[in-house]
């Protein structure tokens, strides 16, 4: 299969963001919450490569810290949604019956709400915090994993090797764990990588609206919120967090496309 440069770009962007989040404190001498009232709204310079905000806080340090927060919320929410939604979908797709009908109707109820509105409602009810933001985003992603896993389980359950497993006396539980689940994993992994991108955007929405991670902890969303009042005199306050969101989301989307190309035989034939 021909190597797609877009896949390499996605891997590189994700690797850079993860490395920056992990090594953030070591990359700048300034703390993300350290004010310098003598250097407020300073433009990018050798001392502050991305400038400072209205309190003199280093923008680069805050963006690096925000990367860590965004990735933690994104990975946590996707992992939680996958840990619950994928098993539910696999069981429903493999066994069907009344359990399938009940659980899938519950998923349909969640899907009936626009994702961002559901996340806003949950965080407004539970309170603004990083944990509640992750829970809200996980609830938004839950039915997506459930429906994808169910569809894949139904497809795999109709295969000849599953019928052969039943013929040799394997229990339904053994068939689910050894035949259906491993062969349904690929689209779930692809969807997880794509949902990481949308989860980071949703976390930014929530923080921008004051319902996500609360100050003084910096996130890209609340940095954009703080920048609104200074667009005329310090536009870099909005540009740099916006670019960080754009590059991170682009990286995860390209990574998801690359995983799909590698894990889907039909994509491999057309590549």
N, C-alpha and C positions, 0 to 999 in steps of 0.2 A: 504494500500500500504506500502510495506516495505521501511523503511527509508534508503536511500543510503548515506553512509559516504562521498562520493564525493560531494554531495550537501551541506552538513554541512561544508566541507572544503572550498568550493567556497564562501559560505556566510561569513565564518570566515575571509578569505583572503580579500574579498571586504570590510568588516567592518573594518579591521585593516588598510587598505590603506586609506579609507575615514576618519577614526579617526585620523590617522597620518597627513593627509593633513589639517584637520581642526585645530588640536592642535599643528601643527609643530613648530611655534615660541616659544611655552611654553616648548618644550621638549629639547631644547638645548640653552645654554647661548650665542651662537655665531650667528651673523647675516649671512645670506647666501652670502652676498657680502662683508663681513668684512675681509680684508686681514691681515695676520700676517707674515711678511717677515722673522721673526726669526724662523718660524715653517713650512717652505715650504717643501712639499713632505714628511711630517711626516707620518710614518706608524700608523695603528690603535693603540690607547693607551687609558688609562683611561680618559685623558683630551679630546681627539678626538677619539671617539669609531670607526669611520670609516676612520680615517686619515685626511690628508689635501691635497690640490692640489698644483699646482706650484706657486700659489700666497699666500699660507697659509690659504686659506679659508676652513672652516670646511665642510667635505664631507657630514656628516649626515644632517647638516642644509640645505645644497643645495639639497639633495635628498628629504627631507621633503617638501621644497618649490617646487621642481620639481613635486612632487606628486600632489600638488594643481593645478599647471598649466596644467598638463596632464589631470587631471580629468575635469577641467573646459573646456578645448578644446574638450575632448571626449564627455562629456555630452552635451555641447552646439551644437556640430556638429550633433550628433545623434538626439537630440531634434528638431533641425531645419529641418533635413532631414525627420523625421517622421511627423512633423507638416505639411509639404507640400506634401510629397510623399504618405502618407497613405490616405488622403482625395482624392487625384487625382486617386489613384488606386481603392478606393471604388466607386467613381462616375463612372469610366470607366467600372468596373466590373458589377455594378448594372444596368447601362443604355445602355452600348454598343454604337453602332452607329458610326457616323463619328468622334465624339469627342474622343471616345475610340481609333480609328485608328490613329488619329493625335497625341494624347498625348503619346500613347505607342510607336509610331515610334520615338518620341523625346527621350523617355527613352532608346530605343534601340541604338540610336546614342551615348548616354552617356555610355551605357554598352559596346560599341564597343572599347572604350579606356581602356587600363589597368589602374586600379584605381590609382596606385602610379604615373603613367605618367600624368594622368589627374590632380591630385593634384599638381604635380610639375609645370605643365603648368599654372595652375590658380595662384599659389603663385608667380611664376616668372612674370606673367603679372600684378598682383595687388600689388606686393611688399611683402617683408617678415615681418610678424607680427603675433601675436596670433590670432587676429580677422580674418585675411585673411586665415590663416591656417585652422581655424574652418569652414570658408565658403567653402574652397576647399574640405575639408573632407566631409562636408554636401552634396556638389554636387556629390561626388563619391557615397555616400550612398543613395541619392535620388531615383534613379531608382530601387534599391533593395526593398525599402519600397513600391514603387508604384506597382511593379510586384507582390509582396506577397499579398498586400491588394486587388489587382484586382483578383487574383486567388481565394482568400478566399471569396470575394464578389460574384463571379460567382457561387461558390459552395453553399453558403448560399442562394442566390437568387433562386436556384432550389428547395429549401425545401418547404414542404407542408404548413408550417405556414406562409411563405411569400405569397403563393397563397391565403391562407385564409385571410390574411390582405387585399389583393387587393379585395377579394370577399366582404368584409364587408365595402368597400369604403374608405380605407386609401389611402392618396395621396402617390405618389412616393417618395416625400421628407420625409414623415412620415415613410414610410417603410424603407428607407435608414437609418434614424436616430434611429429608435426603433427596427427594426428587423435585418437589415444586419450589421450595424456598431458594435453593442455590441457583436454579435456572431463571428465577424471577428477579434476581438481584441487580442485573445490569441496568434496566431502565430506572430502578429506584436510585441507584448511585448517580446516574445522569441528572435526574430530577433534583437530587439533593444539592448538587453543585450549582444548578440554575437557581434554586430557591435561596441559596446563600446570597446571591446578588440581590434578589428582591427583598430579602430580610434586612440587608444592610440599608437599602433605600427606605424601608418601612421604619426602621429604627431612627433614621435621620428625620423622617417626617415627624415621628412622635417627639423627638428631642427638640425639633424646631418649634413645635407647638407647645412645648413645656410639659409634655406628658411622658417623656422618656427619662433618660439619665439627667439628674438634676445638677445644676452648678453647685460648687465650683468645679466639679469633675468635667473636663472638657470632652465633648463629642463633636463630630462634624456637624450634626444637626443644630446643636445649641450655639456653635460658633457662627453658623449662618444666620441664626436668629439675632445674635449680638451684632452682626455686621450690617443689619438692615439700616440702622440709624446712621451709618458712617459711609454709605456707598459713594457719596460725592467726594469726600475728602480722603478716604482710605479704602479704595476698592479692593485692595489685596486681601482684606479681611474676609471677603466673600469668594474671591477667585480661588484661593488656595484650598480651602476645605471643599469647594465645589469640584475642583480638579481631582482631589483625593477620592471623592465619592465616585466620580466618573471613571477613573482609572481602575479602581477596585471592582466596580460592577462590570466593567468591560473585561477585566481579567477573569472573573468567575464565569461570565457568559462564554467567553472563548474556551475556557477550560471545560465547561459542560459540553460544548460542541465537539471538542476533541475527544472527550470520553465517549460520546455517542458514536463518533466515527470509528473508534477502536472496538467498542463493545457490540455494536450492531453490525452483523455480517452483511446486511443489505447496503449499509453505508460504505462498508469496505469495498464492495464490488463496484460501486459507482464512483469511488474516490480516484 
